[in-house]
Amino acid sequence: MIPETFSERIRIAYSSPQSLTASLVPRFTAIYSDAMRSLAITFASPLASHQAVGVELLEGILAVNGRPFEPWAFVFSTGD
């Protein structure tokens, strides 16, 4: 992946019904490791408890060979 292409192409938001009462998702940093072929997302402060959090990798992310990465999304839940 070309690390620079992740900039402005990651969307994270609360997606559970309780999200109307939750605050905004904290600021985050995303660092791509070429050696590990992984993207590490770190939040500036803890996420709200008992929330579903949606993460989207948007169109425009490119592989090293210039091939576009298919947009992709997943959801996880926070605990206490």
N, C-alpha and C positions, 0 to 999 in steps of 0.2 A: 504494500500500500504506500501511497505517497502521503506522508504525515500531514503536509500542509493542506491537503484537500479535505481533511476532517473539520477544519475551521468553519464555523457557522453552518455545519451540516449535521449537527447532533441536536436533537430536540428531546428534552426530558420534562415530564409533567406528571402531576398526580392524576390518576385516572379512575379512582374509586368513587362511589357515591358520596362518601364522606369528604371528598376533596373540596366540596363547596365550603366547608368550614376550615380546611387546612390552609396554611399560608402557602406562598409560592415556594417552588423548589429552590433550595439554596444555590448560589453560584457554584459552578463546578469547573474543574480543569480536566482535560482529556489528553493523555499522552500515549502515542502509539509506539510500541517497541517492535522494531524490525526483527530483532533477534528472537523474540518470543512470539512474534506475529499476533500480538494482542493489543487491545486498547484498554488502558486503565483510566477509569473515571473516578475522580476524587471530589467530594463535596466540601465546601468551605465550612459547613456546619451540619449537624445531624439532620437527616430527613425526619419528617413528622411520623409519629408512630401509627401503626394500624392503617396504613395507606397502600394502595396499589400504585406503583410507579411505572409509567410507560417510558421506554427509551426507543427513540427512532434514529436510525442512521439514514440520512436523506440522500437524494440523488445528487451526484456530483463528486462523490468519493471515487478516487482512481487507484488502480493497482499500479505497480511499478512499470508494467508494460503498457500503461495508458488505457487499459481496459476498464470500463466503468463497473463499479461495485453496485450490485442490485440493492435498491433500498430495502431495509430490513428493520424489524421492530420486535421488541419483547416486553413483557410486563413481569415485575416481581413485586412481592409484598414485604412491607416492613413489619417488624415486631414491636415489642414494647420500647 
